[in-house]
Amino acid sequence: MASHIVGYPRIGPKRELKFALESFWDGKSSAKDLQKVAADLRSSIWKQMADAEIKYIPSNTFSYYDQVLDTTAMLGAVPMRYGWTGGEIGFDTYFSMARGNVSVPAMEMTKWFDTNYHFIVPELGPDTKFTYSSHKAVSEYKEAKALGIDTVPVLIGPVSYLLLSKPAKGVEKSFSLLSLLGKVLAVYKEVIAELKATGASWIQFDEPTLVLDLDSHQLQAFTEAYTELQSSLVGLNVLIESYFADVPAETYKTITSLNCISGFGFDFVRGTKTLDLIKSGFPSGKYLFAGVVDGRNVWANDLDSSLSALKELEAIVGKDLLVVSTSCSLMHTAVDLINETKLDSEIKSWLAFAAQKVVEVNVLAKSLARGLDEGDMLITNGFFVNSNAAQDSRKSSPRVTNEEVQKAAAALKGSDHRRATAVSARLDAQQKKLNLPILPTTTTGSFPQTLDLRRVRREYKANKISEDDYVDAIKEEINKVVKLQEELDIDVLVHGEPERNDMVEYFGEQLSGFAFTGNGWVQSYGSRCVKPPIIYGDVSRPKAMTVFWSSMAQSMTSRPMKAMLTGPVTILNWSFVRNDQPRSETCYQIALAIRKEVENLEAAGIQIIQIDEAALREGLPLRKSEQAYYLDWAVRSFRITNCRVKDATQIHTHMCYSNFNDIIHSIIDMDADVITLENSRSDEKLLSVFREGVKYRAGIGPGVYDIHSPRIPSTEEIVDRINKMLAVLKADILWVNPDCGLKTRKYAEVKPALANMVSAAKLLRKELASTK
């Protein structure tokens, strides 16, 4: 029985890629140094899979930023503003598209389906010229082959690439991106020809958009694309891979009818209905790559359950045509459990990271094979014994269940959890206390995390400095951030979050039911890595989490100080969540914990409390039929956190790097007093919903500049952005703020950018006053 891995984490077990990228961007190392780190990581990954006896090992899943940007480079689809004149695309052009540079902004970044991974959105139009401009897929195949490892080159499929793109600036929004299919396929044919010439026998096209609700025109594009590629694919085995959800019935029928495709990969973890489709008919003689090992969570596989499902599939497609696989790329999970030397042993026994999931795939494949020798049989049986023990331990462990928490969550049902007063009346009450100017300025939370600050947190966790020394150091940092904001004349201040490495990890460490890893890093984009908490049990808040720091910060200034919390939906979506109860139940438990914190902050005299829901849109199910239910419990969870505060207490929330337009009514239904949203990097597409007549009556701050780029926007540029907002939003509800938190930036970038932001707000206040 054969085995397959869809993709593998590229950051390295100790974030080697992150540090190499940052060193290169800072000018401390050369391109050759970066390439050497990347080559070592790829070699290690391929050898690891080869040692685990994986038959179908992927290549070209490594990326310096993201795989969609890699495809843009392959196709030579570089926007004109980057000044690329042709030839092989190098790091300068590649990273300018991803991060911007001194003179031009970056391309839009958004979430990869319903994950916390991000990709750079291609900008295309009728005049886009496509040329084969990055030979990365071929180079990496050759690189693996030189190590004696035959791999399956992976490409983002041509149809998904176009469906994930957007019309370039100046191109009509109604422009059909699929009209570019013929031009794109011409480049794909060149890539395929070169891969064939180098000896590739398989090629994998990732077509994740197959799980979406596609119309007939979009479905037809798949038929047209692979029919057009058919002659080029002769002599190759071709795998179409989908993931993250069920494939709709009509889509399943369309793709399984494609003659040039040798195998189909499906997600059997999140795609629970796909098995029924296969039972209804699967094309004879085709391979089925069965994704039964979860690529998006950290729980050890229930090997007995997976084996049962595989045997059912084997009876349908045949023993020689069934391939055991992961549900999606393993890049969405942590790298290797072996690095977790301090993790609680009981919880550790319940887990599997990417390296362990590779082994699980191999064990399942061997279990289905015939004629194992006695040694392999004993080893395989041992894995099943351990798997069953882990499943039983997790079900029976007393640390998983808290009856008091479950009762409190159950009692929430039947109430709408809304504040008693309408938002317009609340804003009046808040303004009487806050006395803010028109177009108030603020930031969305974090300030730069310096090396010294990271060192202090690291030493405190390692017990190398006392608690008093730690508090003094953090207090000094908060005071510095407060003074800077006062000097810049920002209206509503933040304390900068110097005590927090990560907005979810910080809260999870103080909530029961959470476990934390030492090295469980997951790539979010480029060099940005997160370390998601693991929610293993019922959630509660033993004690106050932020009141001490927020009260300290407020005592340093007479200006309003925002307290900063992470909302329940974001904590949920940015964690590895228990899979033994509905996600909604876990979210309600987190909401109750955050509500206690909100009420403690209010009692301490904090007038503005921001409850970030950066990941609310991210958790939206990919299929429209499932979205209303999710939005109902997600929005309700947010309202639970603050439904009991006074009218004069102002509740903010923040969202970033997602497409908000299709959930704007749910955002309104959250009933926050003020919401700040990413806007500038996505070409202000958020504003289009207001142009189309959506009425927003609460405070709103669409971001005026992109914080994920080192580029410093001018005052004039920010004035222009705010004027675009004023064309569709009333001045008395508009706030002025960056797109997102500032922790990834340097003070040399933050100070002038914020100064220009404040200057822009003041200029427009004068203009607005003069027109009255």
C-alpha positions in Angstrom: 0.0 0.0 0.0 1.4 3.4 -1.1 1.7 6.6 1.0 1.7 10.3 0.2 2.2 13.6 2.0 0.4 16.7 0.5 3.0 19.1 1.8 5.3 19.7 4.8 6.2 22.7 7.1 9.0 24.7 5.6 10.0 26.9 8.6 12.2 24.3 10.2 11.9 22.8 13.7 13.6 25.8 15.3 12.3 28.5 12.8 15.5 28.4 10.8 13.7 29.9 7.8 12.3 32.8 9.8 15.7 33.9 11.2 17.4 33.5 7.8 14.7 35.6 6.1 15.0 38.4 8.7 18.8 38.4 8.6 18.6 38.7 4.8 16.0 41.5 4.9 18.1 43.4 7.5 21.2 43.1 5.3 23.1 41.0 7.8 23.4 38.0 5.4 23.6 37.4 1.7 21.2 35.7 -0.8 23.6 32.8 -0.8 23.3 32.4 3.0 19.5 32.4 2.7 19.6 29.9 -0.1 21.9 27.6 1.9 19.5 27.5 4.8 16.6 26.8 2.5 18.5 24.0 0.7 19.4 22.4 4.1 15.7 22.5 5.2 14.5 21.0 1.9 17.1 18.2 2.1 16.2 17.4 5.7 12.5 17.2 4.9 12.9 15.0 1.8 15.2 12.6 3.7 12.8 12.4 6.6 10.0 11.3 4.4 12.2 8.9 2.5 13.3 7.4 5.8 9.6 7.0 6.7 9.2 5.1 3.4 6.7 7.6 2.0 6.3 6.7 -1.7 4.9 10.0 -3.0 7.2 12.7 -1.6 6.3 16.3 -2.6 8.7 18.9 -3.9 8.2 22.6 -4.7 6.1 22.9 -1.5 9.0 25.0 0.1 8.5 28.7 -0.3 10.3 31.9 0.9 7.0 33.6 1.4 4.0 31.7 0.0 3.1 29.2 -2.8 0.7 31.6 -4.6 3.4 34.2 -4.8 5.7 31.5 -6.1 3.2 30.8 -8.9 2.9 34.5 -9.7 6.7 34.5 -10.1 6.5 31.3 -12.2 4.0 33.0 -14.5 5.9 36.3 -14.7 2.7 38.1 -13.6 4.5 40.9 -11.9 2.6 44.2 -11.5 4.3 47.0 -13.5 4.9 49.1 -10.4 7.8 46.8 -9.4 9.8 47.7 -12.4 10.6 44.1 -13.4 11.9 44.0 -17.0 12.0 40.2 -17.6 14.3 37.3 -17.0 14.4 35.0 -14.0 12.6 36.7 -11.0 15.1 37.3 -8.2 14.7 38.1 -4.5 14.4 41.9 -5.0 11.3 41.7 -7.2 9.9 38.7 -5.2 10.1 40.3 -1.8 9.0 43.7 -3.1 5.7 42.1 -4.2 5.4 40.4 -0.8 6.5 43.3 1.5 6.7 46.4 -0.6 9.8 48.6 -0.8 10.7 52.3 -0.2 8.8 53.5 -3.3 5.9 51.1 -3.8 3.5 49.2 -1.6 3.2 45.5 -1.3 0.5 43.4 -3.0 -2.6 42.5 -1.1 -2.3 39.8 1.5 -5.3 37.7 2.6 -6.1 34.4 4.4 -5.5 31.0 2.7 -9.1 29.7 2.8 -10.2 29.2 6.4 -6.7 28.9 7.9 -4.4 31.4 9.6 -1.9 31.1 6.7 -1.8 34.1 4.4 -1.0 34.5 0.7 -0.2 37.3 -1.7 -3.1 38.0 -4.0 -2.2 38.0 -7.7 -3.2 41.2 -9.6 -4.2 40.4 -13.1 -5.8 42.1 -16.1 -6.3 41.8 -19.8 -2.9 43.3 -20.4 -1.0 41.0 -18.0 1.8 39.3 -19.9 2.6 35.7 -18.8 6.1 34.4 -19.3 7.9 31.4 -17.7 10.0 33.4 -15.2 10.8 31.2 -12.2 12.1 27.7 -12.7 11.8 26.9 -9.0 9.6 23.8 -9.4 12.1 22.2 -11.8 15.2 23.2 -9.7 13.8 21.7 -6.6 12.8 18.5 -8.4 16.4 18.2 -9.6 17.8 19.1 -6.2 15.8 16.1 -4.6 16.8 13.8 -7.5 20.5 14.6 -6.8 19.9 13.3 -3.3 18.6 10.1 -4.7 15.0 11.0 -3.9 12.3 10.9 -6.6 9.6 13.5 -5.8 6.2 14.6 -7.0 6.5 18.3 -8.1 3.5 20.3 -6.7 2.0 23.3 -8.5 -0.9 25.5 -7.6 -3.5 24.5 -10.3 -4.1 27.0 -13.1 -7.9 27.4 -12.3 -7.4 27.9 -8.6 -4.6 30.4 -9.3 -7.0 32.5 -11.4 -9.9 32.1 -9.0 -7.7 33.3 -6.1 -6.6 36.4 -8.1 -8.2 39.8 -8.3 -8.5 42.4 -11.1 -5.5 44.7 -11.0 -5.9 48.4 -10.1 -7.6 50.2 -12.9 -9.2 47.0 -14.3 -12.9 46.7 -14.2 -14.1 44.7 -11.2 -16.3 42.7 -13.6 -13.3 41.6 -15.6 -13.3 37.8 -15.9 -10.1 36.4 -14.6 -10.9 33.0 -16.1 -10.6 34.7 -19.6 -6.8 34.6 -19.0 -6.8 30.8 -18.7 -5.4 30.2 -22.2 -2.4 32.5 -21.6 -1.7 31.0 -18.2 -1.9 27.4 -19.6 0.8 28.3 -22.2 3.3 28.8 -19.3 2.1 25.7 -17.5 2.8 23.7 -20.6 6.4 24.9 -20.6 6.8 23.9 -16.9 5.3 20.5 -17.5 7.6 19.9 -20.5 10.6 20.8 -18.5 9.6 18.6 -15.6 9.0 15.7 -18.0 12.5 16.3 -19.5 14.1 16.1 -16.1 12.5 12.7 -15.4 9.4 13.5 -13.3 6.8 10.7 -13.4 4.1 12.3 -11.3 2.9 15.9 -11.0 0.5 17.2 -8.4 -1.9 20.1 -9.1 -3.3 21.6 -5.9 -6.8 22.8 -6.8 -8.2 23.8 -3.4 -11.0 25.9 -4.9 -12.7 22.7 -5.9 -14.2 22.6 -2.4 -16.0 26.0 -2.9 -19.5 26.6 -4.2 -18.5 27.0 -7.9 -20.9 28.1 -10.6 -21.1 26.3 -13.9 -18.7 28.7 -15.7 -16.1 28.1 -13.0 -16.6 24.3 -13.1 -16.3 24.4 -16.9 -12.9 26.1 -16.6 -11.5 22.9 -14.9 -12.7 20.8 -17.8 -11.2 23.3 -20.3 -7.9 23.6 -18.5 -7.1 19.9 -18.1 -8.4 19.1 -21.6 -6.1 21.7 -23.0 -3.2 20.3 -20.9 -3.9 16.7 -21.9 -1.4 16.4 -24.7 1.3 18.0 -22.6 0.6 15.5 -19.7 1.1 12.4 -21.8 3.6 10.2 -20.1 3.0 11.7 -16.7 0.8 10.5 -13.9 -1.3 13.5 -12.7 -2.8 14.0 -9.3 -5.4 16.7 -8.6 -5.4 17.5 -4.9 -8.2 19.2 -2.9 -8.5 19.9 0.8 -10.2 21.8 3.7 -13.8 20.6 3.0 -16.1 18.3 1.0 -16.0 18.5 -2.7 -19.6 19.3 -3.9 -21.4 16.5 -5.8 -21.4 18.4 -9.2 -17.7 19.2 -8.8 -16.9 15.6 -7.9 -18.7 14.5 -11.1 -16.8 17.1 -13.2 -13.3 16.3 -12.0 -13.6 12.6 -11.9 -14.6 12.7 -15.5 -11.3 14.2 -16.6 -9.4 11.7 -18.8 -5.9 13.0 -18.2 -6.0 12.7 -14.4 -4.5 9.6 -12.8 -5.5 10.2 -9.2 -7.7 12.4 -7.0 -6.8 13.6 -3.5 -9.6 14.3 -1.0 -9.8 15.5 2.6 -11.6 12.8 4.6 -11.1 14.7 7.9 -13.0 17.9 7.1 -14.7 16.4 4.1 -16.9 13.9 5.9 -19.4 13.6 3.1 -16.8 12.8 0.4 -17.0 9.1 1.3 -20.6 9.0 0.2 -19.7 10.4 -3.1 -17.0 7.8 -3.7 -19.5 5.1 -2.7 -21.8 6.4 -5.4 -19.1 5.9 -8.0 -15.4 6.2 -8.5 -13.7 6.1 -12.0 -12.2 2.7 -12.7 -8.4 2.5 -12.9 -7.8 5.8 -11.1 -5.9 6.3 -7.9 -7.6 7.6 -4.7 -5.3 9.6 -2.4 -7.2 9.3 0.9 -6.5 12.2 3.3 -7.2 10.4 6.6 -4.4 11.9 8.7 -5.3 15.4 9.8 -3.0 18.1 8.5 -4.6 20.9 10.4 -4.7 19.8 14.0 -2.2 18.2 16.5 -4.3 15.3 17.8 -2.8 11.8 17.3 -4.7 9.8 14.7 -7.2 7.3 15.8 -5.5 4.5 13.8 -8.3 2.0 14.3 -10.9 4.4 13.0 -8.8 5.5 10.0 -7.9 1.9 9.1 -11.6 1.0 9.1 -12.3 3.9 6.7 -9.4 2.9 4.5 -10.7 -0.7 4.2 -14.0 0.7 3.2 -12.3 2.7 0.4 -10.1 -0.2 -0.6 -13.2 -2.3 -1.3 -14.4 0.4 -3.7 -11.2 1.4 -5.6 -9.0 -1.6 -5.2 -5.9 -2.4 -3.1 -3.4 -1.2 -5.6 -5.1 2.1 -6.3 -5.6 3.4 -2.8 -2.9 5.7 -1.4 -2.8 6.8 2.3 -2.3 10.5 2.6 -2.7 13.6 4.8 -5.8 15.6 4.6 -3.9 18.7 3.4 -0.3 20.1 3.7 1.2 19.5 7.1 2.4 23.2 7.0 -0.7 24.0 9.1 0.6 22.0 12.1 3.7 22.2 14.3 6.9 20.5 13.0 8.1 17.8 15.5 6.8 16.6 18.9 10.3 15.4 19.8 11.3 19.0 20.5 8.7 19.3 23.3 10.8 18.2 26.3 8.7 20.2 28.8 5.2 19.3 27.7 3.1 17.4 30.2 3.6 13.7 29.4 -0.1 12.8 29.5 -1.1 15.6 27.1 2.0 14.8 24.9 0.8 11.2 24.5 -2.4 12.6 22.9 -0.5 14.6 20.2 1.1 14.2 16.8 3.0 17.0 14.9 4.1 16.9 11.3 6.9 14.4 11.8 4.6 12.1 13.7 1.9 12.4 11.1 4.3 11.2 8.4 4.8 8.1 10.5 1.1 7.7 11.0 0.6 7.7 7.2 3.3 5.1 6.9 1.8 2.9 9.6 -1.6 3.0 8.1 -0.2 2.2 4.7 1.7 -0.8 6.1 -1.4 -2.0 8.0 -3.2 -2.3 4.7 -0.3 -4.0 2.9 -0.1 -7.7 2.6 2.9 -9.9 3.5 4.6 -7.8 6.1 7.5 -9.5 7.7 7.3 -10.3 11.5 9.4 -7.3 12.5 7.2 -4.8 10.6 4.1 -6.5 11.9 5.3 -6.1 15.5 6.2 -2.5 15.0 2.9 -1.7 13.3 0.9 -3.5 16.0 2.8 -1.5 18.6 1.6 1.8 17.1 -2.0 0.6 17.2 -1.7 -0.4 20.8 -0.2 3.1 21.7 -2.9 4.8 19.6 -5.7 3.0 21.4 -4.1 3.8 24.8 -3.9 7.5 23.9 -7.5 7.6 22.7 -8.7 6.0 26.0 -6.6 8.2 28.1 -7.9 11.4 26.6 -11.5 10.3 26.9 -11.2 9.4 30.6 -8.8 12.1 31.9 -10.4 14.2 34.6 -8.4 17.2 33.4 -10.6 17.4 30.3 -14.0 18.0 31.9 -15.1 20.8 34.3 -18.8 20.4 35.1 -19.2 23.9 36.4 -17.9 25.4 33.1 -20.2 23.1 31.1 -23.2 24.2 33.1 -22.4 27.9 32.7 -22.0 27.5 29.0 -25.3 25.5 28.7 -27.1 28.3 30.6 -26.2 30.8 27.8 -28.6 29.2 25.4 -31.9 31.1 25.0 -30.5 34.6 25.3 -29.4 37.0 22.6 -26.7 38.6 24.8 -27.1 42.1 23.5 -26.4 45.4 25.3 -29.7 47.0 26.3 -29.1 50.4 24.7 -28.7 51.2 20.9 -25.2 52.0 19.7 -26.0 55.6 18.8 -27.1 56.3 22.4 -24.0 54.5 23.8 -21.7 56.6 21.6 -23.3 59.8 23.0 -22.7 58.6 26.5 -19.1 57.7 25.7 -18.3 61.0 24.0 -19.5 62.9 27.1 -16.8 61.0 29.1 -14.1 60.8 26.5 -14.4 64.1 24.8 -12.6 63.0 21.7 -12.0 65.2 18.6 -13.5 64.4 15.2 -11.4 61.7 13.4 -9.8 60.4 16.6 -6.5 58.7 16.2 -5.4 55.4 17.8 -3.5 52.3 17.0 -4.8 48.7 17.2 -2.7 47.4 20.0 0.9 46.3 19.9 4.1 48.3 19.5 7.5 47.1 18.2 8.9 44.1 20.1 12.6 45.0 20.5 15.3 42.4 21.1 15.7 43.7 24.6 12.0 43.2 25.3 12.1 39.7 24.0 15.2 39.0 26.1 13.4 40.2 29.3 10.4 37.9 28.7 12.7 35.0 27.8 14.8 35.4 31.0 11.7 35.8 33.2 10.2 32.6 31.8 13.5 30.8 32.4 13.6 32.2 36.0 16.8 34.1 35.3 15.3 37.4 36.6 12.9 38.0 39.5 9.3 39.0 39.1 10.1 42.4 40.5 12.8 43.0 37.9 10.4 41.7 35.2 7.6 44.1 36.3 10.0 47.0 36.4 11.3 46.3 32.9 7.8 46.0 31.4 6.7 49.1 33.3 9.6 51.0 31.8 8.6 49.8 28.3 5.0 50.8 28.8 6.0 54.2 30.0 8.2 54.6 26.9 5.3 53.7 24.6 2.8 56.0 26.4 5.2 58.9 26.3 5.8 58.3 22.6 2.1 58.3 21.8 1.6 61.5 23.8 4.5 63.2 21.9 2.8 62.1 18.6 -0.5 63.5 20.0 -2.4 60.3 19.5 -5.9 60.6 21.0 -6.6 57.1 22.4 -3.5 55.3 23.6 -2.5 51.6 24.0 0.1 50.2 26.4 1.9 48.4 23.5 1.5 44.9 24.9 5.2 44.5 25.9 4.3 41.6 28.3 2.9 39.5 25.3 4.8 37.5 22.8 1.6 36.5 21.0 -2.0 37.7 21.5 -3.5 34.3 21.8 -0.7 32.5 23.6 -0.7 35.2 26.3 -4.3 34.6 27.2 -4.2 30.9 26.8 -1.4 30.7 29.3 -3.7 32.2 31.9 -6.8 30.1 31.1 -7.5 26.6 32.3 -7.9 23.9 29.6 -4.9 25.1 27.5 -1.5 23.5 27.0 1.5 25.2 25.5 4.5 24.0 23.5 8.1 25.2 23.5 8.7 24.8 19.8 5.3 24.3 18.2 5.7 27.0 15.7 3.5 27.3 12.6 4.1 29.7 9.7 1.6 32.4 9.2 3.3 34.1 6.2 6.9 34.8 5.2 8.9 35.1 8.5 5.9 35.5 10.7 5.4 32.4 12.9 2.9 31.7 15.6 2.8 29.1 18.3 -0.9 28.1 18.7 -2.1 27.0 22.1 -3.6 23.5 22.4 -7.2 23.5 23.9 -7.5 20.1 25.4 -10.3 20.6 28.0 -13.0 22.9 29.3 -12.0 26.5 29.6 -12.2 28.9 32.5 -10.4 32.0 33.9 -8.8 31.4 37.3 -7.8 35.0 37.9 -7.6 38.4 36.2 -5.2 38.5 33.2 -4.7 42.1 32.1 -6.1 44.4 34.8 -2.7 45.0 36.4 -1.0 46.1 33.2 -4.0 48.2 31.9 -4.4 50.0 35.2 -0.7 50.7 35.4 -0.7 52.1 31.8 -3.8 54.3 32.5 -2.1 55.8 35.6 0.7 57.1 33.4 -1.5 59.4 31.3 -4.6 61.5 31.4 -5.6 60.4 27.9 -7.9 57.4 27.4 -6.0 54.1 27.5 -7.5 51.1 25.7 -7.3 47.7 27.4 -6.5 45.0 24.9 -8.1 41.6 24.9 -8.3 38.8 22.4 -11.8 37.7 21.6 -13.2 34.2 22.0 -13.6 33.4 18.3 -10.0 34.5 17.6 -8.6 32.5 20.5 -10.5 29.5 19.2 -9.5 29.9 15.5 -5.9 30.6 16.3 -5.6 27.5 18.6 -5.4 23.8 18.0 -8.9 23.0 19.2 -10.1 19.9 20.9 -12.1 17.7 18.5 -14.2 15.8 21.0 -17.0 18.5 21.3 -18.4 21.1 18.9 -16.2 24.2 18.3 -19.2 26.4 19.3 -19.3 24.9 22.8 -15.6 25.6 23.3 -16.1 29.1 22.0 -18.9 29.8 24.5 -16.6 28.7 27.3 -13.9 31.1 26.2 -16.4 33.9 25.9 -17.5 33.5 29.5 -13.8 33.7 30.6 -13.3 36.9 28.6 -16.5 38.4 30.0 -15.1 38.1 33.5 -12.0 40.0 32.4 -14.0 42.7 30.7 -16.1 43.3 33.8 -13.0 43.4 36.0 -11.4 46.0 33.6 -14.5 48.1 33.8 -14.6 47.9 37.6 -10.9 49.1 37.6 -11.9 52.3 35.7 -10.9 51.4 32.2 -13.2 53.3 29.8 -12.2 51.7 26.5 -11.8 47.9 26.1 -10.8 46.4 22.7 -11.8 42.8 22.2 -9.9 41.7 19.0 -11.7 39.4 16.7 -9.0 39.3 14.0 -9.9 35.8 13.0 -13.7 35.9 12.9 -13.8 35.9 9.1 -11.1 33.3 9.0 -13.3 30.6 10.6 -16.1 31.1 8.1 -16.9 27.7 6.6 -16.0 27.4 2.9 -19.5 26.2 1.9 -22.3 28.7 2.0 -24.8 26.3 3.4 -22.7 26.1 6.7 -21.9 29.8 7.1 -25.1 31.1 8.8 -24.7 28.7 11.6 -21.1 29.6 12.2 -21.7 33.3 12.1 -24.6 33.0 14.6 -22.6 31.3 17.3 -19.4 33.3 16.5 -21.1 36.7 16.7 -23.1 35.6 19.8 -19.8 34.6 21.5 -18.4 38.1 21.0 -21.5 39.7 22.4 -21.4 37.5 25.4 -18.1 39.0 26.4 -19.4 42.6 26.8 -23.2 42.5 27.0 -23.3 43.5 30.6 -21.0 46.6 30.5 -22.3 50.2 31.1 -23.3 52.4 28.2 -20.3 54.7 28.9 -17.8 51.9 28.5 -16.7 51.9 24.9 -16.1 48.4 23.3 -13.8 48.2 20.4 -12.9 45.3 18.2 -10.4 44.7 15.4 -10.2 42.5 12.3 -7.5 42.1 9.8 -6.4 40.6 6.5 -9.7 38.9 5.3 -12.5 39.7 2.9 -15.0 41.4 5.2 -17.5 42.5 2.5 -19.5 39.3 2.5 -20.0 39.3 6.2 -20.5 43.0 6.8 -24.0 42.4 8.2 -22.7 40.0 10.8 -20.0 42.5 11.7 -22.7 45.1 12.3 -24.6 42.5 14.4 -21.5 42.2 16.7 -22.8 45.5 18.1 -19.3 46.9 19.0 -19.1 50.6 19.6 -16.0 50.9 17.4 -14.4 48.5 14.9 -11.0 48.9 13.2 -10.3 46.9 10.1 -7.5 46.2 7.6 -8.2 48.3 4.6 -5.2 49.9 2.9 -3.4 46.8 1.7 -6.5 45.5 0.0 -6.9 48.6 -2.1 -9.7 49.9 0.1 -12.1 47.2 -1.2 -13.9 47.3 2.2 -15.2 50.8 1.3 -17.1 49.4 -1.6 -19.8 47.9 0.7 -20.5 51.4 2.0 -20.7 52.8 -1.5 -23.3 50.1 -2.2 -25.5 51.5 0.5 -24.7 49.5 3.6 -25.3 51.8 6.6 -22.9 51.7 9.5 -23.8 53.7 12.6 -21.1 52.6 15.0 -17.5 54.0 15.1 -15.3 52.6 12.4 -11.6 52.8 11.6 -10.6 51.3 8.2 -6.8 51.1 8.3 -5.0 54.0 6.6 -1.6 52.3 6.1 -0.2 48.8 5.8 1.9 47.8 8.8 3.2 44.6 7.2 5.4 46.6 4.8 8.5 48.6 6.0 7.4 51.4 3.7 6.5 54.7 5.4 3.4 56.4 4.0 3.4 60.1 3.5 0.9 62.5 5.1 -0.6 63.2 1.7 -1.1 59.6 1.0 -2.9 59.1 4.3 -5.0 62.2 3.7 -6.0 60.7 0.3 -7.1 57.5 2.0 -9.1 59.2 4.7 -10.9 61.4 2.0 -11.9 58.2 0.2 -13.4 57.0 3.5 -15.2 60.3 4.1 -16.9 59.9 0.7 -18.8 57.0 2.1 -18.7 57.3 5.9 -19.8 60.1 8.1 -16.9 62.0 9.8 -18.4 61.7 13.2 -18.0 57.9 13.2 -14.7 57.7 11.4 -11.5 56.7 13.3 -7.9 57.0 12.0 -5.6 54.1 12.7 -3.1 51.7 11.0 -4.2 48.4 9.5 -3.1 46.2 12.3 -0.7 46.0 15.3 2.9 47.3 15.1 4.8 44.5 16.8 6.6 43.3 13.6 7.9 46.8 12.7 10.8 48.8 13.9 10.6 52.1 15.8 12.4 53.8 12.9 9.4 52.9 10.7 6.7 53.3 13.3 7.5 56.8 14.6 7.4 58.7 11.2 4.4 56.6 10.0 2.3 57.4 13.0 3.5 61.1 12.9 2.2 61.3 9.3 -1.0 59.6 10.3 -1.7 62.1 13.1 -0.7 65.0 10.8 -3.2 63.8 8.2 -6.0 63.6 10.8 -5.3 67.2 12.0 -5.2 68.6 8.4 -8.6 67.1 7.7 -10.1 68.2 11.0 -9.2 71.8 10.0 -10.8 71.3 6.5 -13.9 69.8 8.1 -14.2 72.7 10.6 -13.8 75.3 7.8 -16.7 73.8 5.8 -19.2 74.0 8.7 
